[in-house]
Amino acid sequence: RDMDSIYERVSVLINPIYDHDGCGTGRVMMEAMRHCVPVIGMNRAGLMENGGMKLPRNATAKKWVRAIEDVRSNYASFQAEACRAFDRHDAEAELNVYTKQIEGLFE
């Protein structure tokens, strides 16, 4: 399916990443922000640098629900921040991180 048509229908992306993502963002977060979709994720390096609502790794389900409610109640603000976050994103720097991780596998 065409991802643009999916993101047009999405109001918020919830992405609880853990230790498997070296950059802490993941492509799906940047795709969401490219479409001005607010992102709620873990308080990890990539998301902290790029924007989005950050929750601690040990956040309870209630905290996740509260975060979703916050986004819904202040949607225009979170949507504008998602757009700005994508504009600030440095794709080349992110690619360099992934490249180094992959190269490290062969050393």
DRENLUM-555123 format. One record per atom (N, C-alpha, C): residue number from 0; residue in one letter; atom name; x, y, z. Coordinates in Angstrom, 1 decimal, always signed. Layout:
SITE; n; res; atom; px; py; pz
SITE; NUM; A; CA; X; Y; Z;
...
***
This chain:
SITE; n; res; atom; px; py; pz
SITE; 0; R; N; +0.8; -1.2; +0.0;
SITE; 0; R; CA; +0.0; +0.0; +0.0;
SITE; 0; R; C; +0.9; +1.2; +0.0;
SITE; 1; D; N; +0.4; +2.3; -0.6;
SITE; 1; D; CA; +1.1; +3.6; -0.7;
SITE; 1; D; C; +1.1; +4.2; +0.7;
SITE; 2; M; N; +2.3; +4.4; +1.3;
SITE; 2; M; CA; +2.5; +4.9; +2.6;
SITE; 2; M; C; +1.9; +6.4; +2.8;
SITE; 3; D; N; +2.0; +7.2; +1.7;
SITE; 3; D; CA; +1.4; +8.5; +1.8;
SITE; 3; D; C; -0.1; +8.5; +2.1;
SITE; 4; S; N; -0.8; +7.5; +1.5;
SITE; 4; S; CA; -2.2; +7.5; +1.7;
SITE; 4; S; C; -2.5; +7.0; +3.2;
SITE; 5; I; N; -1.6; +6.2; +3.7;
SITE; 5; I; CA; -1.8; +5.7; +5.1;
SITE; 5; I; C; -1.6; +6.9; +6.1;
SITE; 6; Y; N; -0.5; +7.6; +5.9;
SITE; 6; Y; CA; -0.2; +8.7; +6.8;
SITE; 6; Y; C; -1.2; +9.8; +6.7;
SITE; 7; E; N; -1.9; +10.0; +5.6;
SITE; 7; E; CA; -2.9; +11.0; +5.5;
SITE; 7; E; C; -4.1; +10.7; +6.4;
SITE; 8; R; N; -4.2; +9.4; +6.8;
SITE; 8; R; CA; -5.3; +9.0; +7.7;
SITE; 8; R; C; -4.9; +8.9; +9.2;
SITE; 9; V; N; -3.6; +9.0; +9.4;
SITE; 9; V; CA; -3.0; +8.8; +10.8;
SITE; 9; V; C; -3.0; +10.1; +11.5;
SITE; 10; S; N; -3.4; +10.1; +12.8;
SITE; 10; S; CA; -3.4; +11.4; +13.6;
SITE; 10; S; C; -2.2; +11.4; +14.6;
SITE; 11; V; N; -1.7; +10.2; +14.9;
SITE; 11; V; CA; -0.5; +10.1; +15.8;
SITE; 11; V; C; +0.2; +8.8; +15.6;
SITE; 12; L; N; +1.5; +8.8; +15.7;
SITE; 12; L; CA; +2.3; +7.6; +15.6;
SITE; 12; L; C; +2.8; +7.2; +17.0;
SITE; 13; I; N; +2.5; +6.0; +17.5;
SITE; 13; I; CA; +3.0; +5.6; +18.8;
SITE; 13; I; C; +4.1; +4.5; +18.5;
SITE; 14; N; N; +5.3; +4.8; +18.9;
SITE; 14; N; CA; +6.4; +4.0; +18.6;
SITE; 14; N; C; +7.3; +3.7; +19.8;
SITE; 15; P; N; +7.0; +2.7; +20.6;
SITE; 15; P; CA; +7.8; +2.4; +21.8;
SITE; 15; P; C; +9.0; +1.6; +21.4;
SITE; 16; I; N; +10.1; +2.2; +21.0;
SITE; 16; I; CA; +11.3; +1.5; +20.6;
SITE; 16; I; C; +12.2; +1.2; +21.8;
SITE; 17; Y; N; +12.9; +0.2; +21.8;
SITE; 17; Y; CA; +13.8; -0.2; +22.8;
SITE; 17; Y; C; +15.3; -0.2; +22.3;
SITE; 18; D; N; +16.0; -1.2; +22.6;
SITE; 18; D; CA; +17.5; -1.2; +22.3;
SITE; 18; D; C; +17.8; -1.7; +20.9;
SITE; 19; H; N; +16.9; -2.1; +20.1;
SITE; 19; H; CA; +17.2; -2.7; +18.8;
SITE; 19; H; C; +17.4; -1.6; +17.7;
SITE; 20; D; N; +17.2; -0.4; +18.0;
SITE; 20; D; CA; +17.3; +0.7; +17.0;
SITE; 20; D; C; +18.5; +1.5; +17.4;
SITE; 21; G; N; +19.6; +1.5; +16.6;
SITE; 21; G; CA; +20.8; +2.2; +16.9;
SITE; 21; G; C; +20.7; +3.7; +17.0;
SITE; 22; C; N; +19.9; +4.2; +16.1;
SITE; 22; C; CA; +19.7; +5.7; +16.1;
SITE; 22; C; C; +18.6; +6.2; +17.1;
SITE; 23; G; N; +17.7; +5.3; +17.4;
SITE; 23; G; CA; +16.7; +5.7; +18.3;
SITE; 23; G; C; +15.5; +6.4; +17.6;
SITE; 24; T; N; +15.5; +6.5; +16.3;
SITE; 24; T; CA; +14.4; +7.1; +15.6;
SITE; 24; T; C; +13.6; +6.1; +14.8;
SITE; 25; G; N; +14.3; +5.5; +13.9;
SITE; 25; G; CA; +13.6; +4.6; +13.0;
SITE; 25; G; C; +12.9; +5.3; +11.9;
SITE; 26; R; N; +12.9; +4.7; +10.8;
SITE; 26; R; CA; +12.4; +5.3; +9.5;
SITE; 26; R; C; +10.9; +5.7; +9.7;
SITE; 27; V; N; +10.1; +4.9; +10.4;
SITE; 27; V; CA; +8.7; +5.1; +10.5;
SITE; 27; V; C; +8.5; +6.5; +11.2;
SITE; 28; M; N; +9.3; +6.8; +12.2;
SITE; 28; M; CA; +9.1; +8.1; +12.9;
SITE; 28; M; C; +9.3; +9.3; +11.9;
SITE; 29; M; N; +10.4; +9.2; +11.1;
SITE; 29; M; CA; +10.7; +10.3; +10.2;
SITE; 29; M; C; +9.6; +10.3; +9.1;
SITE; 30; E; N; +9.1; +9.2; +8.7;
SITE; 30; E; CA; +8.0; +9.2; +7.7;
SITE; 30; E; C; +6.8; +9.9; +8.3;
SITE; 31; A; N; +6.5; +9.6; +9.5;
SITE; 31; A; CA; +5.3; +10.2; +10.1;
SITE; 31; A; C; +5.5; +11.7; +10.2;
SITE; 32; M; N; +6.7; +12.2; +10.7;
SITE; 32; M; CA; +7.0; +13.6; +10.8;
SITE; 32; M; C; +7.0; +14.3; +9.4;
SITE; 33; R; N; +7.4; +13.6; +8.4;
SITE; 33; R; CA; +7.4; +14.1; +7.1;
SITE; 33; R; C; +6.0; +14.5; +6.7;
SITE; 34; H; N; +5.0; +13.7; +7.2;
SITE; 34; H; CA; +3.6; +14.0; +6.9;
SITE; 34; H; C; +2.9; +14.8; +8.0;
SITE; 35; C; N; +3.8; +15.4; +8.9;
SITE; 35; C; CA; +3.3; +16.2; +10.0;
SITE; 35; C; C; +2.4; +15.5; +11.0;
SITE; 36; V; N; +2.7; +14.2; +11.2;
SITE; 36; V; CA; +2.0; +13.4; +12.1;
SITE; 36; V; C; +2.8; +13.4; +13.4;
SITE; 37; P; N; +2.2; +13.8; +14.5;
SITE; 37; P; CA; +3.0; +13.8; +15.8;
SITE; 37; P; C; +3.4; +12.4; +16.2;
SITE; 38; V; N; +4.5; +12.3; +16.9;
SITE; 38; V; CA; +5.1; +11.0; +17.3;
SITE; 38; V; C; +5.2; +10.9; +18.8;
SITE; 39; I; N; +4.8; +9.8; +19.3;
SITE; 39; I; CA; +5.0; +9.5; +20.8;
SITE; 39; I; C; +6.0; +8.3; +20.8;
SITE; 40; G; N; +7.1; +8.5; +21.5;
SITE; 40; G; CA; +8.0; +7.4; +21.5;
SITE; 40; G; C; +8.8; +7.4; +22.8;
SITE; 41; M; N; +9.8; +6.5; +22.9;
SITE; 41; M; CA; +10.7; +6.5; +24.1;
SITE; 41; M; C; +11.7; +7.6; +24.1;
SITE; 42; N; N; +12.1; +7.9; +25.3;
SITE; 42; N; CA; +13.0; +9.0; +25.5;
SITE; 42; N; C; +14.4; +8.5; +25.1;
SITE; 43; R; N; +14.6; +8.4; +23.8;
SITE; 43; R; CA; +15.9; +7.9; +23.3;
SITE; 43; R; C; +16.5; +9.0; +22.4;
SITE; 44; A; N; +17.8; +8.9; +22.2;
SITE; 44; A; CA; +18.6; +9.9; +21.5;
SITE; 44; A; C; +17.9; +10.5; +20.2;
SITE; 45; G; N; +17.6; +9.6; +19.3;
SITE; 45; G; CA; +17.1; +10.2; +18.0;
SITE; 45; G; C; +15.8; +10.9; +18.1;
SITE; 46; L; N; +14.9; +10.4; +18.9;
SITE; 46; L; CA; +13.6; +11.1; +19.1;
SITE; 46; L; C; +13.9; +12.4; +19.9;
SITE; 47; M; N; +14.7; +12.4; +20.8;
SITE; 47; M; CA; +15.0; +13.6; +21.6;
SITE; 47; M; C; +15.6; +14.7; +20.7;
SITE; 48; E; N; +16.4; +14.3; +19.8;
SITE; 48; E; CA; +17.0; +15.3; +18.9;
SITE; 48; E; C; +16.1; +15.8; +17.8;
SITE; 49; N; N; +15.1; +15.0; +17.4;
SITE; 49; N; CA; +14.3; +15.4; +16.3;
SITE; 49; N; C; +12.9; +15.9; +16.7;
SITE; 50; G; N; +12.5; +15.7; +17.9;
SITE; 50; G; CA; +11.2; +16.2; +18.3;
SITE; 50; G; C; +10.3; +15.0; +18.6;
SITE; 51; G; N; +9.0; +15.3; +18.9;
SITE; 51; G; CA; +8.1; +14.2; +19.3;
SITE; 51; G; C; +7.9; +14.2; +20.8;
SITE; 52; M; N; +6.9; +13.6; +21.3;
SITE; 52; M; CA; +6.7; +13.5; +22.7;
SITE; 52; M; C; +7.5; +12.3; +23.2;
SITE; 53; K; N; +8.2; +12.5; +24.3;
SITE; 53; K; CA; +9.1; +11.5; +24.8;
SITE; 53; K; C; +8.6; +10.9; +26.1;
SITE; 54; L; N; +8.6; +9.6; +26.2;
SITE; 54; L; CA; +8.3; +8.9; +27.5;
SITE; 54; L; C; +9.4; +8.1; +27.9;
SITE; 55; P; N; +9.6; +8.0; +29.3;
SITE; 55; P; CA; +10.7; +7.1; +29.8;
SITE; 55; P; C; +10.5; +5.7; +29.4;
SITE; 56; R; N; +11.5; +4.9; +29.4;
SITE; 56; R; CA; +11.5; +3.5; +29.0;
SITE; 56; R; C; +10.5; +2.7; +29.9;
SITE; 57; N; N; +10.4; +3.1; +31.1;
SITE; 57; N; CA; +9.5; +2.4; +32.0;
SITE; 57; N; C; +8.1; +3.0; +32.1;
SITE; 58; A; N; +7.7; +3.8; +31.2;
SITE; 58; A; CA; +6.4; +4.4; +31.2;
SITE; 58; A; C; +5.3; +3.4; +31.3;
SITE; 59; T; N; +4.3; +3.7; +32.1;
SITE; 59; T; CA; +3.2; +2.8; +32.3;
SITE; 59; T; C; +2.2; +3.0; +31.2;
SITE; 60; A; N; +1.3; +2.1; +31.1;
SITE; 60; A; CA; +0.2; +2.2; +30.0;
SITE; 60; A; C; -0.6; +3.5; +30.3;
SITE; 61; K; N; -0.8; +3.9; +31.5;
SITE; 61; K; CA; -1.5; +5.1; +31.8;
SITE; 61; K; C; -0.7; +6.4; +31.3;
SITE; 62; K; N; +0.6; +6.3; +31.4;
SITE; 62; K; CA; +1.4; +7.4; +30.9;
SITE; 62; K; C; +1.3; +7.5; +29.4;
SITE; 63; W; N; +1.2; +6.4; +28.7;
SITE; 63; W; CA; +1.1; +6.4; +27.2;
SITE; 63; W; C; -0.3; +6.9; +26.9;
SITE; 64; V; N; -1.3; +6.5; +27.6;
SITE; 64; V; CA; -2.7; +7.1; +27.3;
SITE; 64; V; C; -2.7; +8.6; +27.6;
SITE; 65; R; N; -2.1; +9.0; +28.6;
SITE; 65; R; CA; -2.0; +10.4; +28.9;
SITE; 65; R; C; -1.3; +11.2; +27.8;
SITE; 66; A; N; -0.3; +10.6; +27.3;
SITE; 66; A; CA; +0.5; +11.3; +26.2;
SITE; 66; A; C; -0.4; +11.4; +24.9;
SITE; 67; I; N; -1.2; +10.3; +24.6;
SITE; 67; I; CA; -2.1; +10.4; +23.5;
SITE; 67; I; C; -3.1; +11.4; +23.7;
SITE; 68; E; N; -3.7; +11.5; +24.9;
SITE; 68; E; CA; -4.7; +12.5; +25.2;
SITE; 68; E; C; -4.1; +13.9; +25.1;
SITE; 69; D; N; -2.8; +14.1; +25.5;
SITE; 69; D; CA; -2.2; +15.4; +25.4;
SITE; 69; D; C; -2.0; +15.8; +23.9;
SITE; 70; V; N; -1.6; +14.9; +23.1;
SITE; 70; V; CA; -1.5; +15.2; +21.7;
SITE; 70; V; C; -2.9; +15.5; +21.1;
SITE; 71; R; N; -3.9; +14.8; +21.4;
SITE; 71; R; CA; -5.2; +15.0; +20.9;
SITE; 71; R; C; -5.7; +16.4; +21.4;
SITE; 72; S; N; -5.4; +16.8; +22.6;
SITE; 72; S; CA; -6.0; +18.1; +23.1;
SITE; 72; S; C; -5.2; +19.3; +22.6;
SITE; 73; N; N; -4.0; +19.1; +22.2;
SITE; 73; N; CA; -3.1; +20.2; +21.6;
SITE; 73; N; C; -2.6; +19.8; +20.2;
SITE; 74; Y; N; -3.5; +19.3; +19.4;
SITE; 74; Y; CA; -3.1; +18.7; +18.2;
SITE; 74; Y; C; -2.4; +19.6; +17.2;
SITE; 75; A; N; -2.9; +20.8; +17.1;
SITE; 75; A; CA; -2.3; +21.8; +16.1;
SITE; 75; A; C; -0.8; +22.0; +16.5;
SITE; 76; S; N; -0.6; +22.2; +17.8;
SITE; 76; S; CA; +0.8; +22.5; +18.2;
SITE; 76; S; C; +1.7; +21.3; +18.0;
SITE; 77; F; N; +1.3; +20.1; +18.3;
SITE; 77; F; CA; +2.1; +18.9; +18.1;
SITE; 77; F; C; +2.3; +18.6; +16.6;
SITE; 78; Q; N; +1.3; +18.9; +15.8;
SITE; 78; Q; CA; +1.4; +18.7; +14.4;
SITE; 78; Q; C; +2.4; +19.7; +13.8;
SITE; 79; A; N; +2.4; +20.9; +14.2;
SITE; 79; A; CA; +3.4; +21.9; +13.7;
SITE; 79; A; C; +4.8; +21.5; +14.2;
SITE; 80; E; N; +4.9; +21.0; +15.4;
SITE; 80; E; CA; +6.2; +20.5; +15.8;
SITE; 80; E; C; +6.7; +19.3; +15.0;
SITE; 81; A; N; +5.8; +18.4; +14.7;
SITE; 81; A; CA; +6.2; +17.3; +13.8;
SITE; 81; A; C; +6.8; +17.8; +12.5;
SITE; 82; C; N; +6.1; +18.8; +11.9;
SITE; 82; C; CA; +6.6; +19.3; +10.6;
SITE; 82; C; C; +8.0; +19.9; +10.8;
SITE; 83; R; N; +8.2; +20.7; +11.9;
SITE; 83; R; CA; +9.5; +21.3; +12.1;
SITE; 83; R; C; +10.5; +20.3; +12.4;
SITE; 84; A; N; +10.2; +19.2; +13.1;
SITE; 84; A; CA; +11.1; +18.2; +13.4;
SITE; 84; A; C; +11.6; +17.5; +12.1;
SITE; 85; F; N; +10.8; +17.3; +11.2;
SITE; 85; F; CA; +11.2; +16.7; +10.0;
SITE; 85; F; C; +12.1; +17.6; +9.2;
SITE; 86; D; N; +11.8; +18.9; +9.2;
SITE; 86; D; CA; +12.7; +19.9; +8.6;
SITE; 86; D; C; +14.1; +19.9; +9.2;
SITE; 87; R; N; +14.2; +19.7; +10.5;
SITE; 87; R; CA; +15.5; +19.7; +11.1;
SITE; 87; R; C; +16.3; +18.4; +11.0;
SITE; 88; H; N; +15.6; +17.3; +10.5;
SITE; 88; H; CA; +16.2; +16.0; +10.4;
SITE; 88; H; C; +17.4; +16.0; +9.4;
SITE; 89; D; N; +18.5; +15.4; +9.9;
SITE; 89; D; CA; +19.7; +15.3; +9.0;
SITE; 89; D; C; +19.8; +13.9; +8.5;
SITE; 90; A; N; +19.2; +13.6; +7.4;
SITE; 90; A; CA; +19.2; +12.2; +6.9;
SITE; 90; A; C; +20.6; +11.7; +6.6;
SITE; 91; E; N; +21.5; +12.6; +6.2;
SITE; 91; E; CA; +22.9; +12.1; +5.9;
SITE; 91; E; C; +23.6; +11.7; +7.2;
SITE; 92; A; N; +23.4; +12.4; +8.3;
SITE; 92; A; CA; +24.0; +12.0; +9.5;
SITE; 92; A; C; +23.4; +10.7; +10.0;
SITE; 93; E; N; +22.1; +10.5; +9.9;
SITE; 93; E; CA; +21.5; +9.3; +10.3;
SITE; 93; E; C; +22.0; +8.1; +9.4;
SITE; 94; L; N; +22.2; +8.3; +8.1;
SITE; 94; L; CA; +22.7; +7.3; +7.3;
SITE; 94; L; C; +24.1; +6.9; +7.7;
SITE; 95; N; N; +24.9; +7.9; +8.1;
SITE; 95; N; CA; +26.3; +7.6; +8.5;
SITE; 95; N; C; +26.3; +6.7; +9.8;
SITE; 96; V; N; +25.4; +7.0; +10.7;
SITE; 96; V; CA; +25.3; +6.1; +11.9;
SITE; 96; V; C; +25.0; +4.7; +11.5;
SITE; 97; Y; N; +24.0; +4.5; +10.6;
SITE; 97; Y; CA; +23.7; +3.1; +10.2;
SITE; 97; Y; C; +24.8; +2.5; +9.5;
SITE; 98; T; N; +25.5; +3.3; +8.6;
SITE; 98; T; CA; +26.6; +2.7; +7.9;
SITE; 98; T; C; +27.7; +2.2; +8.8;
SITE; 99; K; N; +28.0; +3.0; +9.8;
SITE; 99; K; CA; +29.1; +2.6; +10.8;
SITE; 99; K; C; +28.7; +1.4; +11.5;
SITE; 100; Q; N; +27.4; +1.3; +11.9;
SITE; 100; Q; CA; +26.9; +0.1; +12.6;
SITE; 100; Q; C; +27.1; -1.2; +11.7;
SITE; 101; I; N; +26.7; -1.0; +10.4;
SITE; 101; I; CA; +26.8; -2.2; +9.5;
SITE; 101; I; C; +28.3; -2.5; +9.3;
SITE; 102; E; N; +29.1; -1.5; +9.1;
SITE; 102; E; CA; +30.5; -1.8; +8.8;
SITE; 102; E; C; +31.1; -2.5; +10.1;
SITE; 103; G; N; +30.7; -2.1; +11.3;
SITE; 103; G; CA; +31.2; -2.7; +12.5;
SITE; 103; G; C; +30.9; -4.2; +12.6;
SITE; 104; L; N; +29.9; -4.7; +11.9;
SITE; 104; L; CA; +29.5; -6.1; +11.9;
SITE; 104; L; C; +30.6; -6.9; +11.1;
SITE; 105; F; N; +31.3; -6.3; +10.2;
SITE; 105; F; CA; +32.3; -7.0; +9.4;
SITE; 105; F; C; +33.7; -6.8; +9.9;
SITE; 106; E; N; +33.9; -6.1; +11.0;
SITE; 106; E; CA; +35.2; -5.9; +11.5;
SITE; 106; E; C; +35.6; -7.1; +12.4;
***
